[in-house]
Amino acid sequence: MQLHHPSCTLSPFGNVPVTKFIISCSLVLFLSSCAEREDPLEGSWKIPGKEVILEFRNDGSVSRSIASKTTTRTYRRDAEGNLFLDLGKGERLAELSGSGKELTLNGNGNTRLLFLRKQTAARVDSAQAIFNMGFDIRDCDSSISLYSTVISLLKAIPSEKGHLARAYNNRGICEEKNGNLEAAIADYDKAIALDPDLDIAYGNRAWLYESIGMKDKAASDYRKAAELGYRPAIYWIEQQKELEDEKPGLEE
């Protein structure tokens, strides 16, 4: 039995689980010292999709801007080269990624705030706007072009793997609708490689496999999608069980 194509529902950009960003009046940064002359923190950092910016300067000052309000404090390093930042109400912890491109700060409770270089965050913001255009538009050729732009913007940003996977998934849907089945499978493959828990990508690839007679691969993907909670795949599994139960038994 072949299901109605599960990919009729595209994967939206905002479906990636993200931490709710809550900015505390105080933050502490803790990171390993850098052997380079220029501090890797210098410059502007921004939370993608939020008007929250940290600006580190080489004179030891740091400013935090939330919308139009800006406060300025200082940051320091201890004898081991670790960095500490206090924006007014005590010090808190943060980590700089090995690439120096992502800054994760501890906020209130279990909240963790992800900052990217301001220019990189702007790329993410642009990618989201373009993704939404691709999601809303009704023309597959235009959607493919838009999703391809999103992919080029997000490819080199480690924290954006989830959104990148959704761009590949949605482009794959459009490629499939245009009859480019090899390109569609390649995009579903990339989506799954980036986000192994993206249930809809397994479901979409399963439907495509089933439509071209690759039933074993289809069944494997349906089972995986069902394990991840994808309702159309769960329905497919249930239908297969019913069909098996309806088969007549062997007569002795």
C-alpha positions in Angstrom: 0.0 0.0 0.0 1.3 3.4 -0.9 0.6 6.4 1.3 -0.4 9.8 0.1 2.9 11.6 -0.3 3.9 12.7 3.3 6.0 15.5 1.8 2.9 17.6 1.1 3.7 19.2 4.4 7.0 20.9 4.1 9.4 21.2 7.0 9.3 24.8 8.3 12.5 26.7 9.2 11.5 27.2 12.9 11.0 23.5 13.7 14.5 23.0 14.9 14.5 22.7 18.7 16.1 25.9 20.0 16.6 27.2 23.5 14.5 30.2 24.4 16.8 33.1 24.7 16.6 35.0 28.0 19.2 37.7 28.5 20.4 38.1 32.1 21.8 41.4 33.3 25.0 39.5 34.1 27.1 37.0 32.2 30.3 35.2 32.7 32.6 34.1 29.9 35.0 31.3 30.5 37.3 30.3 27.7 40.7 29.0 27.0 43.4 31.6 26.4 44.4 32.2 22.8 48.0 32.3 21.8 47.3 34.8 19.0 47.9 38.5 19.6 44.3 39.5 18.9 41.7 38.3 21.3 39.3 35.9 19.5 36.4 37.6 21.2 37.1 41.1 19.8 34.3 42.4 17.5 30.5 42.0 17.4 28.5 38.9 18.3 24.7 38.5 17.8 22.0 36.0 18.6 20.4 35.0 15.2 16.9 36.3 14.9 17.3 38.5 18.0 18.3 42.1 18.4 20.9 41.2 21.1 24.5 42.1 20.4 27.8 41.9 22.4 30.7 44.1 21.3 34.1 43.2 22.7 36.9 45.8 22.3 40.7 45.5 22.7 40.7 48.0 25.6 38.9 45.5 27.8 35.4 46.9 27.5 32.3 45.1 26.4 28.9 46.5 25.6 25.6 44.7 25.4 22.8 46.0 23.2 19.3 44.9 23.4 17.2 46.7 20.7 18.1 50.4 21.3 19.4 50.0 24.9 23.2 49.7 25.4 25.2 49.1 28.6 29.0 49.0 28.8 31.1 47.0 31.3 34.5 45.4 31.3 35.9 41.9 30.9 39.0 40.4 32.4 41.3 37.3 32.1 42.7 35.4 35.1 46.3 34.1 35.4 45.4 31.0 33.3 44.1 33.2 30.5 40.4 32.4 31.2 38.0 35.3 30.4 35.3 36.6 32.8 32.5 39.1 32.0 30.2 40.9 34.4 27.4 43.0 32.9 26.2 44.2 36.2 25.0 41.4 38.5 27.8 38.9 38.9 29.8 36.7 36.7 28.7 33.7 34.6 30.1 31.1 32.3 30.4 30.9 28.5 32.4 28.8 26.0 34.0 29.7 22.7 33.9 27.1 20.0 37.1 25.6 18.7 36.6 27.4 15.4 36.2 30.7 17.3 32.9 31.3 15.4 30.3 30.5 18.1 30.0 31.8 21.6 27.7 30.0 24.0 26.8 31.8 27.2 25.0 30.4 30.3 21.9 32.4 31.0 19.3 31.9 33.7 18.7 28.4 34.9 19.5 25.9 32.1 19.2 28.5 29.4 22.2 28.7 27.0 22.6 31.6 24.6 24.2 31.1 21.3 26.0 34.1 19.7 27.5 34.1 16.3 29.8 36.7 14.7 27.5 39.6 13.7 28.1 39.0 10.0 27.4 35.3 10.4 24.3 35.9 12.3 23.1 38.2 9.6 23.6 35.4 7.1 21.4 33.1 9.3 18.7 35.9 9.5 18.8 36.2 5.7 18.6 32.4 5.3 15.5 32.3 7.4 13.8 35.0 5.4 14.7 33.2 2.1 13.7 29.8 3.5 10.2 31.2 4.4 9.9 32.5 0.8 10.7 29.1 -0.5 8.2 27.5 1.9 5.3 29.9 0.9 5.9 30.0 -2.8 3.9 27.7 -5.1 6.4 27.3 -7.9 8.8 24.4 -7.5 11.5 25.9 -9.7 11.5 29.1 -7.7 11.5 27.1 -4.4 14.5 25.1 -5.6 16.4 28.3 -6.3 15.5 29.8 -2.9 16.4 26.6 -1.0 19.7 26.4 -2.8 20.5 30.0 -1.7 19.7 29.0 1.9 22.0 26.0 1.6 24.9 28.2 0.4 24.3 30.6 3.3 24.2 28.0 6.0 26.7 25.3 4.8 29.7 26.6 6.8 27.8 27.4 10.1 28.0 24.4 12.4 25.1 25.5 14.7 22.7 25.6 11.7 22.8 21.9 10.7 19.2 21.5 11.7 18.0 24.3 9.5 20.3 23.2 6.7 18.8 19.7 6.9 15.3 21.2 6.4 16.5 23.2 3.4 17.8 20.0 1.8 14.6 18.1 2.7 12.4 20.8 1.2 14.5 21.1 -1.9 14.3 17.4 -2.3 10.5 17.6 -2.3 10.6 20.1 -5.1 13.1 18.1 -7.1 10.8 15.0 -6.7 7.8 16.9 -7.9 9.7 18.1 -10.9 10.6 14.5 -11.7 14.3 14.7 -10.7 14.3 11.6 -8.6 18.0 11.1 -8.2 18.5 14.7 -7.1 15.6 14.3 -4.7 17.1 11.2 -3.1 20.5 12.9 -2.9 18.9 15.8 -1.0 17.0 13.5 1.4 20.3 11.7 2.0 22.0 15.0 2.9 19.1 16.0 5.1 19.3 12.7 7.1 23.1 12.9 7.3 22.9 16.4 8.8 20.0 15.5 11.1 19.5 11.8 11.8 16.4 12.6 13.8 14.6 14.4 11.0 11.6 12.1 10.7 10.0 13.8 7.7 13.1 13.2 5.6 12.9 9.5 6.2 9.2 9.6 5.4 9.8 11.5 2.1 12.6 9.2 1.0 10.5 6.1 1.9 7.6 7.3 -0.2 9.9 8.0 -3.1 11.6 4.6 -2.8 8.2 2.9 -2.7 7.0 4.8 -5.8 9.9 3.4 -7.8 9.6 -0.1 -6.6 12.5 -0.2 -4.0 10.3 -1.7 -1.4 13.0 -2.9 1.0 14.6 0.5 1.2 11.1 2.1 1.6 10.2 -0.3 4.4 13.4 0.5 6.2 12.8 4.2 6.0 9.2 3.9 7.0 10.2 2.0 10.1 12.8 4.6 11.0 10.4 7.4 10.5 7.8 5.6 12.6 10.4 5.1 15.4 10.9 8.9 15.4 7.2 9.4 15.7 6.3 10.4 12.2 2.5 9.8 12.0 2.2 8.9 8.2 4.9 6.3 8.7 3.2 4.9 11.8 0.0 4.6 9.7 2.0 2.8 7.0 3.3 0.3 9.5 -0.2 -0.3 10.9 -1.5 -0.8 7.4 1.2 -3.4 6.6 0.3 -5.3 9.8 -3.4 -5.3 8.8 -2.5 -6.6 5.3 -0.4 -9.4 6.8 -3.2 -10.4 9.2 -5.7 -10.5 6.3 -3.6 -13.1 4.4 -5.2 -16.5 4.4 -3.4 -19.1 6.4 -1.8 -22.2 4.9 -4.1 -25.3 4.7 -2.8 -28.5 6.2 
